[in-house]
Amino acid sequence: MSVNAVLKDLVCENRIDLLVLAEYVDNLNALRAEFLDQRIYFEEGITVGCERIIILSRIREIEPGFQNKYCSM
């Protein structure tokens, strides 16, 4: 079973609104297409300075907040 299939099942079964992916190596566009097939609409969050973290959210308008050298959502 692929990583995307597992993530899709987890999100669908548990009605997850915020998905944080670290070190994700599968196809993000394919994952988003699978969510769209299930009528799950995720927006990609801004992750300033974090190239290895992806945030997908069904909550609109989540913006980063800066705290010294760190960033929070």
PyMOL commands that set and color helices and strands:
alter all, ss='L'
color gray80, all
select helices_A, chain A and resi 3-14+28-37
alter helices_A, ss='H'
color red, helices_A
select strands_A, chain A and resi 18-22+43-44+53-57+65-67+70-72
alter strands_A, ss='S'
color yellow, strands_A
deselect
rebuild
show_as cartoon
